[in-house]
Amino acid sequence: MTRVSEHPSAELRLGFIGAGRLAQALALALQQAGLPVARVGSRRLESARVMAGMLSACQACDPQEVTDQCDLVFIATPDAAIAPVAGAVAWRAGQGVVHCSGATSVAALQPAADAGARIGGFHPMQAFGADPQAAVRSLPGCTVAIEAADPALAARLHQLTSRLGCVGLTLPPGARARYHASGGYASQHVHVLLAEAVRLWQSWGATEQQALDALLPLLRGTLASAARSGVAAGMPGPVSRGDAGTVGLHRQALQAVDPAMRDLYDQLCLRGVVLARRAGRLDDGQAQTLEQVLSRPPDAP
Ligand SMILES: NC(=O)c1ccc[n+]([C@@H]2O[C@H](COP(=O)([O-])OP(=O)(O)OC[C@H]3O[C@@H](n4cnc5c(N)ncnc54)[C@H](OP(=O)(O)O)[C@@H]3O)[C@@H](O)[C@H]2O)c1
């Protein structure tokens, strides 16, 4: 019987079900790390062929053949397809199967566990776009959340993670959705906040490009500050300086553009007051003044 723990990395036969953005990036990175992918299957054989064509020794096939031929199978389908895929193919005892979703429970792979396979989660905390080479370059240094009750599979996944130049994170059971939501704050929500800022530029006739040209250097500086000093001590802006007058001017301006935008600004500033207090940058009086300004009627200065 083939067992995950019995193979040195070089002989471990890796396979993918799903041939999209994550699968292409991860498979290329694994190959570059000396861990070639042997099989890929997908909903459409054509997608599997495209991905196999990017790799040096990979065959496109149907998902069942991936499972039959490989020791460790990555399910890299959209989240909603993970459980149906796990239930649609026949697994064998001892092989490893992981999904790559951040939020989905490992229990989605229960049909594989019922057949004796070792199940787990392998989620790189990175956003993979349409360019697979760019995605590969973005991988080193990323955290990979690993969840596997089976010690041999967990050890194997940590080894692969190290070979990729990534940092392995052991997630406790039940933490996946919170862990994945945290990524939303560092990725999706940044875009949402940039969109709010771009709307302000557009309100005086500027373009999105002009806004991004001005705001992205600021964002890069902000990220560098957070990396250098931490989230609380590194926070810039009028809240961290206790500048209640400027906050009042912002509220009036935003209320005139869109009351919902001013409401979001208020919520963010209130969280900022907590952060600035934690960093010791505001005393009690400054914090109270800011909170009073943020609770005034929207049009008041
Ligand atoms: N992209 C990211 O930034 C990222 C980052 C971390 C984790 N993830 C996770 O990685 C997984 C894949 O995401 P993705 O962005 O790579 O998605 P994607 O680009 O949409 O690719 C999904 C792939 O799965 C295939 N597929 C769909 N339904 C299938 C089924 N029933 N059976 C077999 N194959 C099926 C698709 O099929 P066809 O091409 O054959 O039609 C496609 O090749 C998700 O769980 C996601 O949460 C993604």
The ligand as a MOL file (V3000), in Angstrom:
LIG
                    3D

  0  0  0     0  0            999 V3000
M  V30 BEGIN CTAB
M  V30 COUNTS 48 52 0 0 0
M  V30 BEGIN ATOM
M  V30 1 N -6.3590 32.2750 -6.5960 0
M  V30 2 C -5.9610 32.5730 -5.3790 0
M  V30 3 O -5.4780 33.6950 -5.1420 0
M  V30 4 C -6.0360 31.5640 -4.2670 0
M  V30 5 C -5.2120 31.7450 -3.1580 0
M  V30 6 C -5.2540 30.8240 -2.1260 0
M  V30 7 C -6.1360 29.7550 -2.2050 0
M  V30 8 N -6.9600 29.6200 -3.3040 0 CHG=1
M  V30 9 C -7.8690 28.4840 -3.3270 0
M  V30 10 O -7.4830 27.6290 -4.3870 0
M  V30 11 C -8.6520 26.9880 -4.9260 0
M  V30 12 C -8.7030 27.2480 -6.4090 0
M  V30 13 O -8.8130 28.6290 -6.6340 0
M  V30 14 P -8.3670 29.2710 -8.0460 0
M  V30 15 O -8.2860 30.7280 -7.8300 0
M  V30 16 O -7.2240 28.5560 -8.5940 0 CHG=-1
M  V30 17 O -9.6690 28.9660 -8.9290 0
M  V30 18 P -9.7860 28.9910 -10.5050 0
M  V30 19 O -8.6980 29.7910 -11.1240 0
M  V30 20 O -11.2090 29.3560 -10.7970 0
M  V30 21 O -9.5630 27.4630 -10.9490 0
M  V30 22 C -10.4170 26.4490 -10.5220 0
M  V30 23 C -10.1180 25.2020 -11.3370 0
M  V30 24 O -10.9240 24.1510 -10.8280 0
M  V30 25 C -11.5650 23.5110 -11.9180 0
M  V30 26 N -12.8510 22.9530 -11.5060 0
M  V30 27 C -14.0050 23.6070 -11.2290 0
M  V30 28 N -14.9530 22.7420 -10.8570 0
M  V30 29 C -14.3920 21.5200 -10.9270 0
M  V30 30 C -14.8750 20.2150 -10.6910 0
M  V30 31 N -16.1320 19.9990 -10.2750 0
M  V30 32 N -14.0240 19.1790 -10.8740 0
M  V30 33 C -12.7480 19.3680 -11.2760 0
M  V30 34 N -12.2380 20.5960 -11.5330 0
M  V30 35 C -13.0570 21.6500 -11.3480 0
M  V30 36 C -11.7390 24.5890 -12.9490 0
M  V30 37 O -12.0840 23.8950 -14.0890 0
M  V30 38 P -11.9210 24.0360 -15.6430 0
M  V30 39 O -10.7890 25.0030 -15.9090 0
M  V30 40 O -11.5840 22.6500 -16.0590 0
M  V30 41 O -13.2220 24.5290 -16.1270 0
M  V30 42 C -10.4270 25.3490 -12.8260 0
M  V30 43 O -9.4010 24.7440 -13.5620 0
M  V30 44 C -9.8400 27.5270 -4.1450 0
M  V30 45 O -10.1460 26.6520 -3.0850 0
M  V30 46 C -9.3280 28.8470 -3.5890 0
M  V30 47 O -9.9850 29.2120 -2.3870 0
M  V30 48 C -6.9230 30.4900 -4.3340 0
M  V30 END ATOM
M  V30 BEGIN BOND
M  V30 1 1 1 2
M  V30 2 2 2 3
M  V30 3 1 2 4
M  V30 4 1 4 5
M  V30 5 2 4 48
M  V30 6 2 5 6
M  V30 7 1 6 7
M  V30 8 2 7 8
M  V30 9 1 8 9
M  V30 10 1 8 48
M  V30 11 1 9 10
M  V30 12 1 9 46
M  V30 13 1 10 11
M  V30 14 1 11 12
M  V30 15 1 11 44
M  V30 16 1 12 13
M  V30 17 1 13 14
M  V30 18 2 14 15
M  V30 19 1 14 16
M  V30 20 1 14 17
M  V30 21 1 17 18
M  V30 22 2 18 19
M  V30 23 1 18 20
M  V30 24 1 18 21
M  V30 25 1 21 22
M  V30 26 1 22 23
M  V30 27 1 23 24
M  V30 28 1 23 42
M  V30 29 1 24 25
M  V30 30 1 25 26
M  V30 31 1 25 36
M  V30 32 1 26 27
M  V30 33 1 26 35
M  V30 34 2 27 28
M  V30 35 1 28 29
M  V30 36 1 29 30
M  V30 37 2 29 35
M  V30 38 1 30 31
M  V30 39 2 30 32
M  V30 40 1 32 33
M  V30 41 2 33 34
M  V30 42 1 34 35
M  V30 43 1 36 37
M  V30 44 1 36 42
M  V30 45 1 37 38
M  V30 46 2 38 39
M  V30 47 1 38 40
M  V30 48 1 38 41
M  V30 49 1 42 43
M  V30 50 1 44 45
M  V30 51 1 44 46
M  V30 52 1 46 47
M  V30 END BOND
M  V30 END CTAB
M  END
